[in-house]
């Protein structure tokens, strides 16, 4: 069956128009757990590690996160986590915990301590920012609720 030229051109136009203007980022926030169990508890390591952000690689290729940064809205330099040599596998998720621990292929540690001021994520409202090594914003995740302990981004 032949499709009339006008119909074919219209179908092509619709297909082009319906494509998104911007591609979704390859690496994204998936969750911020901002109200760790038991907090405030004066910043015990177990509670600090109950606070975390998860980042997922949505592609089919590994992505080097070396030099990438994770931070909250605070402008303080100690609220910036910088990835060292780390590659996030295709389709994989990495959890960045606030407290101290041994880095693995799936969990990284901010290595913060020092009481209640060691927490990164505010318990009611904050924004997380993920930037690549050149400082370009890759993704962000905001929350504004004291009724939940985490935000699915």
BELKA-V617386 format. One record per residue. N is the residue number from 1. SS is DSSP state (~ for helix, > for strand, _ for the rest). OMEGA is omega in whole degrees, 0 to 359 (none if undefined). BURIAL is b if it has 9 or more other C-alpha atoms within 8 Angstrom, else e. Layout:
N_SS_OMEGA_BURIAL / N_SS_OMEGA_BURIAL
This chain:
1___178_e / 2___176_e / 3___178_e / 4___183_e / 5_~_181_e / 6_~_179_e / 7_~_179_e / 8_~_180_b / 9_~_178_e / 10_~_179_e / 11_~_178_e / 12_~_180_e / 13_~_180_e / 14_~_180_e / 15_~_181_e / 16_~_182_e / 17_~_185_e / 18___178_e / 19___181_e / 20___180_e / 21___181_e / 22___177_e / 23___177_e / 24___180_e / 25___181_e / 26___181_e / 27_>_187_b / 28_>_168_b / 29_>_171_b / 30_>_182_b / 31_>_167_b / 32_>_176_b / 33_>_190_b / 34___180_b / 35___186_b / 36___180_b / 37___176_e / 38___182_e / 39___0_b / 40___182_e / 41___179_e / 42___171_e / 43___174_b / 44___182_b / 45_~_180_b / 46_~_178_e / 47_~_177_b / 48_~_179_b / 49_~_173_b / 50___176_b / 51___184_b / 52_>_171_b / 53_>_177_b / 54_>_182_b / 55_>_185_b / 56_>_173_b / 57_>_183_b / 58___183_b / 59___177_b / 60___178_e / 61___176_e / 62___180_b / 63_>_176_b / 64_>_178_e / 65___181_b / 66___179_b / 67___177_b / 68___180_b / 69_>_175_b / 70_>_180_b / 71_>_172_b / 72___185_b / 73___179_e / 74___181_e / 75___182_e / 76___181_e / 77_~_179_e / 78_~_175_e / 79_~_178_b / 80_>_173_b / 81_>_178_b / 82_>_178_b / 83___171_b / 84___177_e / 85___182_e / 86___177_e / 87_>_179_b / 88_>_184_b / 89___178_b / 90___178_b / 91___185_b / 92___179_b / 93_>_173_b / 94_>_177_b / 95_>_177_b / 96_>_182_b / 97_>_185_b / 98___186_b / 99___183_b / 100___178_b / 101___180_e / 102___179_e / 103___176_e / 104___178_e / 105___181_e / 106___182_e / 107_>_175_b / 108_>_183_b / 109_>_178_b / 110___179_b / 111___178_e / 112___174_b / 113___176_b / 114___174_e / 115_~_187_e / 116_~_180_b / 117_~_180_e / 118_~_180_b / 119___178_b / 120___189_e / 121___177_b / 122___186_b / 123___181_b / 124___182_e / 125_>_179_b / 126_>_175_b / 127_>_175_b / 128_>_180_b / 129_>_175_b / 130_>_181_b / 131_>_177_b / 132___185_b / 133___178_b / 134___178_e / 135___180_e / 136___179_e / 137_>_180_b / 138_>_180_b / 139_>_175_b / 140_>_179_b / 141_>_180_b / 142_>_174_b / 143_>_180_b / 144_>_182_e / 145___173_e / 146___181_e / 147___181_e / 148___180_e / 149___183_b / 150_>_177_b / 151_>_171_b / 152_>_185_e / 153___none_e
